[in-house]
């Protein structure tokens, strides 16, 4: 009896959905915003802080949509303060306007 050649196992990649544009992507490709258990909302670059999280694409358009339409507040089940909104807008300002599509040469 011939043995089957073992195929390498594919590693599971967790997927998340952007709360603004509803695009699916790898968890590490999106930015997590977390409502901390002790109160407050912060950007969680590591994706490991405790609290309720929501994910956004790494583009300014999604961040402005999420803040203006209230999608982030609904996802986190919280009312954002003016300081939290200002901090999130400041973080969003450092992001590109839109993602550049990958160009295959």
GROMACS elastic network, one bead per residue, 0.5 to 0.9 nm:
[ bonds ]
;  ai    aj funct       b0    kb
    3     6     6  0.88007   500
    4     7     6  0.89214   500
    6     9     6  0.87323   500
    7    10     6  0.88786   500
   10    13     6  0.89408   500
   13    26     6  0.64662   500
   13    27     6  0.75967   500
   14    25     6  0.84805   500
   14    26     6  0.59416   500
   14    27     6  0.56385   500
   14    28     6  0.84176   500
   15    24     6  0.65520   500
   15    25     6  0.53713   500
   15    27     6  0.50486   500
   15    28     6  0.85242   500
   16    23     6  0.84180   500
   16    24     6  0.57451   500
   16    25     6  0.57081   500
   16    26     6  0.62156   500
   16    27     6  0.53395   500
   16    28     6  0.89558   500
   16    30     6  0.76814   500
   16    54     6  0.88954   500
   16    55     6  0.69340   500
   17    20     6  0.87072   500
   17    21     6  0.83314   500
   17    22     6  0.55166   500
   17    23     6  0.55615   500
   17    25     6  0.64214   500
   17    26     6  0.86587   500
   17    27     6  0.84170   500
   17    30     6  0.83846   500
   17    54     6  0.84886   500
   17    55     6  0.64705   500
   17    56     6  0.75704   500
   17    57     6  0.86529   500
   18    21     6  0.57952   500
   18    23     6  0.54823   500
   18    24     6  0.65821   500
   18    25     6  0.79231   500
   18    30     6  0.74221   500
   18    31     6  0.88339   500
   18    54     6  0.76833   500
   18    55     6  0.51225   500
   18    57     6  0.58675   500
   18    62     6  0.79908   500
   19    22     6  0.55417   500
   19    23     6  0.81836   500
   19    54     6  0.68399   500
   19    55     6  0.61669   500
   19    56     6  0.60193   500
   19    57     6  0.85893   500
   19    62     6  0.82334   500
   19    66     6  0.68171   500
   19    71     6  0.61998   500
   19    72     6  0.67133   500
   19    75     6  0.72117   500
   20    23     6  0.82173   500
   20    55     6  0.87161   500
   20    56     6  0.67530   500
   20    57     6  0.81595   500
   20    61     6  0.87694   500
   20    62     6  0.53348   500
   20    63     6  0.72303   500
   20    64     6  0.86524   500
   20    65     6  0.59432   500
   20    67     6  0.87398   500
   20    69     6  0.84622   500
   20    71     6  0.63851   500
   20    72     6  0.77783   500
   21    56     6  0.83323   500
   21    57     6  0.81764   500
   21    62     6  0.63352   500
   21    65     6  0.81520   500
   21    66     6  0.84710   500
   22    56     6  0.89318   500
   23    57     6  0.81620   500
   24    27     6  0.89420   500
   25    28     6  0.82658   500
   25    29     6  0.64741   500
   25    30     6  0.69888   500
   25    57     6  0.84999   500
   26    29     6  0.52286   500
   26    30     6  0.68664   500
   27    30     6  0.56123   500
   27    31     6  0.80008   500
   27    32     6  0.85850   500
   27    47     6  0.85164   500
   27    55     6  0.82190   500
   28    31     6  0.73447   500
   28    32     6  0.89326   500
   28    46     6  0.87933   500
   28    47     6  0.80065   500
   29    57     6  0.73818   500
   29    58     6  0.74750   500
   30    55     6  0.59982   500
   30    56     6  0.55668   500
   30    58     6  0.60225   500
   31    43     6  0.74490   500
   31    44     6  0.71206   500
   31    45     6  0.64441   500
   31    46     6  0.88078   500
   31    47     6  0.77357   500
   31    54     6  0.82850   500
   31    55     6  0.54671   500
   31    56     6  0.52675   500
   31    57     6  0.62141   500
   31    58     6  0.63594   500
   32    42     6  0.87813   500
   32    43     6  0.61467   500
   32    44     6  0.52605   500
   32    45     6  0.65782   500
   32    46     6  0.81400   500
   32    47     6  0.58845   500
   32    53     6  0.62019   500
   32    54     6  0.56063   500
   32    56     6  0.65081   500
   33    41     6  0.69952   500
   33    42     6  0.57941   500
   33    44     6  0.55303   500
   33    45     6  0.83069   500
   33    47     6  0.83946   500
   33    52     6  0.83919   500
   33    53     6  0.55413   500
   33    54     6  0.53053   500
   33    55     6  0.61632   500
   33    56     6  0.76818   500
   33    72     6  0.85036   500
   33    76     6  0.84572   500
   33    88     6  0.89451   500
   34    40     6  0.83686   500
   34    41     6  0.56271   500
   34    42     6  0.56196   500
   34    43     6  0.63045   500
   34    44     6  0.63078   500
   34    47     6  0.86265   500
   34    49     6  0.73783   500
   34    50     6  0.77715   500
   34    51     6  0.59090   500
   34    52     6  0.54814   500
   34    54     6  0.63866   500
   34    55     6  0.87151   500
   34    76     6  0.73379   500
   35    38     6  0.84969   500
   35    39     6  0.66520   500
   35    40     6  0.58147   500
   35    42     6  0.67313   500
   35    50     6  0.83272   500
   35    51     6  0.54195   500
   35    52     6  0.52099   500
   35    53     6  0.63237   500
   35    54     6  0.86363   500
   35    76     6  0.62755   500
   35    77     6  0.85435   500
   35    78     6  0.78196   500
   36    39     6  0.50885   500
   36    40     6  0.56047   500
   36    41     6  0.60843   500
   36    42     6  0.75368   500
   36    49     6  0.77791   500
   36    50     6  0.64374   500
   36    52     6  0.69293   500
   36    53     6  0.87185   500
   37    40     6  0.79756   500
   37    50     6  0.69019   500
   37    51     6  0.52967   500
   37    52     6  0.78973   500
   38    51     6  0.87691   500
   40    80     6  0.83292   500
   40    81     6  0.87209   500
   40    84     6  0.75510   500
   41    76     6  0.87327   500
   41    78     6  0.88096   500
   41    80     6  0.76118   500
   41    84     6  0.64166   500
   41    88     6  0.88105   500
   42    84     6  0.75730   500
   42    87     6  0.81213   500
   42    88     6  0.76347   500
   43    47     6  0.88714   500
   43    87     6  0.89546   500
   43    88     6  0.74241   500
   43    91     6  0.81332   500
   44    47     6  0.53483   500
   44    48     6  0.72594   500
   44    49     6  0.66063   500
   44    53     6  0.87134   500
   45    48     6  0.82397   500
   46    49     6  0.73762   500
   47    50     6  0.89577   500
   47    53     6  0.86090   500
   49    53     6  0.88161   500
   50    53     6  0.84732   500
   52    75     6  0.85579   500
   52    76     6  0.61236   500
   52    77     6  0.85204   500
   53    75     6  0.77648   500
   53    76     6  0.63871   500
   54    72     6  0.70478   500
   54    75     6  0.60819   500
   54    76     6  0.64130   500
   55    72     6  0.87137   500
   56    59     6  0.81531   500
   56    62     6  0.66085   500
   56    63     6  0.68023   500
   56    66     6  0.81848   500
   56    72     6  0.88507   500
   57    60     6  0.81933   500
   57    61     6  0.86982   500
   57    62     6  0.62169   500
   57    63     6  0.76410   500
   57    99     6  0.87492   500
   58    61     6  0.88897   500
   58    62     6  0.77963   500
   58    63     6  0.82562   500
   58    92     6  0.83371   500
   58    95     6  0.63664   500
   58    96     6  0.74015   500
   58    97     6  0.89661   500
   58    98     6  0.80949   500
   58    99     6  0.73769   500
   59    62     6  0.58915   500
   59    63     6  0.68984   500
   59    92     6  0.74693   500
   59    95     6  0.55430   500
   59    96     6  0.52813   500
   59    97     6  0.54800   500
   59    99     6  0.60066   500
   60    63     6  0.51737   500
   60    64     6  0.62399   500
   60    65     6  0.86289   500
   60    89     6  0.88747   500
   60    92     6  0.53646   500
   60    93     6  0.66688   500
   60    94     6  0.81114   500
   60    95     6  0.55760   500
   60    96     6  0.59032   500
   60    98     6  0.64822   500
   61    64     6  0.53411   500
   61    65     6  0.62145   500
   61    66     6  0.86277   500
   61    92     6  0.86924   500
   61    96     6  0.86094   500
   61    97     6  0.60079   500
   61    98     6  0.64409   500
   62    65     6  0.50903   500
   62    66     6  0.60161   500
   62    67     6  0.85794   500
   62    98     6  0.85762   500
   63    66     6  0.51286   500
   63    67     6  0.61806   500
   63    68     6  0.85441   500
   63    72     6  0.87709   500
   63    88     6  0.81033   500
   63    89     6  0.75965   500
   63    92     6  0.61816   500
   64    67     6  0.52394   500
   64    68     6  0.59710   500
   64    69     6  0.83584   500
   64    89     6  0.76033   500
   64    92     6  0.77889   500
   65    68     6  0.52411   500
   65    69     6  0.57876   500
   65    70     6  0.80605   500
   65    71     6  0.78008   500
   66    69     6  0.55394   500
   66    70     6  0.58176   500
   66    72     6  0.52919   500
   66    73     6  0.82335   500
   67    70     6  0.53799   500
   67    71     6  0.66826   500
   67    72     6  0.61925   500
   67    73     6  0.77669   500
   67    85     6  0.74854   500
   67    88     6  0.85496   500
   67    89     6  0.83482   500
   68    71     6  0.79271   500
   69    72     6  0.81046   500
   69    73     6  0.89194   500
   70    73     6  0.52179   500
   70    74     6  0.62885   500
   70    75     6  0.86819   500
   71    74     6  0.51613   500
   71    75     6  0.61203   500
   71    76     6  0.85885   500
   72    75     6  0.51234   500
   72    76     6  0.60870   500
   72    77     6  0.81960   500
   72    78     6  0.85203   500
   72    80     6  0.88245   500
   73    76     6  0.52520   500
   73    77     6  0.56030   500
   73    78     6  0.52325   500
   73    79     6  0.57780   500
   73    80     6  0.65570   500
   74    78     6  0.68208   500
   74    79     6  0.83515   500
   75    78     6  0.80887   500
   76    79     6  0.85596   500
   80    83     6  0.80895   500
   80    84     6  0.59754   500
   80    85     6  0.63126   500
   81    84     6  0.52039   500
   81    85     6  0.62640   500
   81    86     6  0.86158   500
   82    85     6  0.51353   500
   82    86     6  0.61118   500
   82    87     6  0.86224   500
   83    86     6  0.50641   500
   83    87     6  0.61571   500
   83    88     6  0.86457   500
   84    87     6  0.50630   500
   84    88     6  0.61622   500
   84    89     6  0.85263   500
   85    88     6  0.51344   500
   85    89     6  0.60540   500
   85    90     6  0.85258   500
   86    89     6  0.50688   500
   86    90     6  0.60934   500
   86    91     6  0.86706   500
   87    90     6  0.50750   500
   87    91     6  0.63276   500
   87    92     6  0.86606   500
   88    91     6  0.50936   500
   88    92     6  0.61438   500
   88    93     6  0.86597   500
   89    93     6  0.61589   500
   89    94     6  0.89761   500
   90    93     6  0.51471   500
   90    94     6  0.70174   500
   91    94     6  0.55563   500
   91    95     6  0.72224   500
   92    95     6  0.52868   500
   92    96     6  0.83131   500
   93    96     6  0.77795   500
   93    97     6  0.85097   500
   95    98     6  0.83840   500
   96    99     6  0.66931   500
   96   100     6  0.87702   500
  100   103     6  0.86952   500
